[in-house]
Amino acid sequence: MTHIEAKRINSLQKKIKNIKNQSVIVDMVLGFEPEIEVPHKWSLLNRYMQSGFNYLDLAIAGEFTNLETTIRYMAHHRAKIQNEPSKYLIVDKAEDILAAKQQNKLAIGFWLQGFNPLANDINMVETYYQLGIRSILLSYNTRNAIGDDIIEKIDGGLSKLGIKIIEEMNRIGMLTDLFTNTSDESYLQSTNCLPVTAALAFLAMLPSAIFDFLCYVPLQKIVLLAIFQVGQFYPDMSTDD
């Protein structure tokens, strides 16, 4: 390696370090459901810390997890995380993520990868919020009590229960994860039934224009979500056209 090459690498490393120090590095969709049993599962958290991540959102349950299993599994994980306060901080509000970074800890939050853990009970939305759940995926590939998903032949969109639950999520400040599995009609009805102040997001996304795969997001959905988000920051801007 020449002196010039070494100098360039050193300069690049400094830039990377500066970017890292000024950023909050997150993984919002880490699968951690009870159905996922792999060796050294908990070692993942240490690997994320060593890699410079500041915040992890653990999928504490999914479309195949019932209510009782979800509550027991979440209670176990919360206790385990709280038993290592020098490493981890369970997030209650956004400021906790910044506080954890300043303390060289890994901030941890929770989400649900599907609606089955709610057991069709709208009251569970607020209960889960109090336990630390901050986002819920509408559905996971197939139709559920909330609405249709991407692989269904007939796309009926959201059910009445689905609309009520999304409205309840918005009321308490929980993020609605549209992800890439959500059917077109469920997606459109989600944006239509909520005010522009609602929190909607694709927590994991790859545009289908880059790689055409069933669960990747078409350009139309990205544009519609962008228009919805514009309404949050520029409420006087008309999107009728």
N, C-alpha and C positions, 0 to 999 in steps of 0.2 A: 504494500500500500504506500503510495506516495504521500509526501507531506501535504500536498494540496487536497488529495482525497480524504486524508485524515481530518483536515481542517473542515471540510464540507460536512463530513459525518458528525463531527463534534457540534457544528453549528446547527445541523438538523436535529440532533438529540436535544439541544437546548430549546429549540422551537417546540418540539413535541412536549417537553417537560412543561413549558409555559402554557401551552394549550391545555394540557391535562390539569394543571393547577388552577386555571381559570374556568374549568368546565365542571359540570356535574355529570358523571358517567353512570348510566343506568341500564338495567335490563328489566323491562316491564312485563315480560311474559315467560318467566322461568317455571317450567313444569315441575311441580313438587307434590303432585297428588298422591294419595295413599295407594292408588293403583300402580304407580310407578315405583317399583322396587328394584333398585340397582345397588351394587356394592359401593360402599364409601359415598353414599348419597350426601351426607353432611359435609364431607370434605370439599364439596363444590363451593360452599360459602367461603372457606379459606382461600380457595383458588381465585375466586372473584376478588377478594380483598387484595391478594398479592398481585393481581392484574391491574389494580388501580380503580376498580369500580367503587362508586359511592352509595349506590342504592339498588336493591333487588326487590322485585315484586314477585312473591312466591304464589304460584297457583296452588292454593291449599286444598282445593277440591275441584271436581269437574262434573261433566254431564253424567257420569256413571257413579257418582258418590251420593249417598243418601244423606238426609239431614243429621241423623244421629252420628254417623261416622265422621261427617264434616266437623261437628262440634267437638267431638272427642279428639280428633286428629289436630284440630286447631289449638285446643287447650294444651295438648302435649307439646306442640311446637312452640307456642308462646312461652311456656314454662322453660323449655330448653334454651330458648334464645335469651330469656331474662336471667337465666343462671350464668350467663357469660357477659356481664355488663361492660367489661373492658374491651370486648370485641364488637358487640352488636347493640343497636338501638332500634326498638320497634317504633315505627313512624305513626304519629297521631295527626300531625299537620305538616305542611310543606317545609316550614322552618326547621323541623327536626332533621331533615336531610342535610341541610347546611350545617347544623350543629354537629351532626355525626361526622361530617367531613372535617370540620375544624378539630375534632377530638380524635381523628384518625380511627374512626369506627365505621363499620358497615351498617348503613341504614336499611331496615327491612320492613316491607309492607306486604299485604296479602290481597289476593284477588280470586275470583271464582271463574273457572273456565267452563261455564255452563250454568243453567238455572235449576238443575235437579236438586241441589242442596237447599233450595228454598221450599221444597215440598209444596209448591203452588200456594204458599202462604205469603201474602203481601207484607204482613207484619214482620217477616224475617229480614226484610231489607234493612230496616233501621237497626235490628238486633245485630246483624252482621257488620253494619257500619260501626257500631259501638265496640265490636270485637276486633276492628282493624281492617275490615274489607273496604277497599276504596274503588274497586271497579268490578264489573261483572260482564262476561261475554254473553251475548244474547242467546246463541245456540252453537252447537258444535257439529257441523256437517249435516245432521238430520233434523227433522221436525221435532219440536218439543211443545210443551204447553204454552210457551211464549210466542212461538211463530215458526215460520219455515226457514229452511237453510238451503245452502247452495246446491245440494245434490238432489233435492226434491223435483220431480217432474212437473208438478203443479205448484206454482208459487202464490200462496194465498196471503203472504205477508204476516203481520202480527195478529195475534188473537186479542180479544178484549182484555184478557188477563195480562197479556204482554204489554199493551198500551198502559194499563194501570200501574204495572210494576215499573215501567220506564219513567212514568210521571212521578212515582214515589221516589225513585232513585234521584231524579232531578231535584225533588223537594229537599232531600237531606244532603245533597251535594256529592252524590256518588257518580263516578264516571261510567258512561255507557260505552262498552267496548264493541264496536261494530265488526272488528277484525275482518278477515277475508272470507270467513265461512258464511256470513250472513247473506241471505237471499236478497235479490234486488228489491223486491217489494217490502220485505222487512226493513231493509235499509232506508228506503224512501219514506215509509210510514214512521220510522223512528225520527227522522228529521222533521217531518210534518207535524207530529204530535207534540213537539217540544218547542219552547220559546228559544230565541236566538242566544239567550244567556246559558243554555244548557251545555253540559260537558259531554261532547261526543268525540270519539277518536278511533283511528285504526292503531291499536297498540302494537301490532306487528303487520308489516305490509311490504309486498314487493309488487310493483306495477306489472300487469300482464303483458304490457308492451315490451318489457325487458325479457321476460320469460313466460311463455303462455302455458299456464298450469291452472287446474280447476279452481284452487283456492286463492289465486293471486288477484289483485284488484284491477279492474278495468279503469281506463282513463275517466269514464263518465262519473264513476263513484268518487274518484279523487277530486274532480272539478266540483261536484255537488257539495262535498264536505268543505272544500275551500270556500265556496259561496256561503255556506252556512256559517263558517267561522268568520268571514268578513262581516256578517251581520252583527257579530258580538262586538267587534272593534269599531265598526262604522254603522251604527243602527239607523242613521238617516239615509244611508245609501240604498236605493231601490234595487232589488234583484229580480223584478218582475220581467225584465227583458232578457 
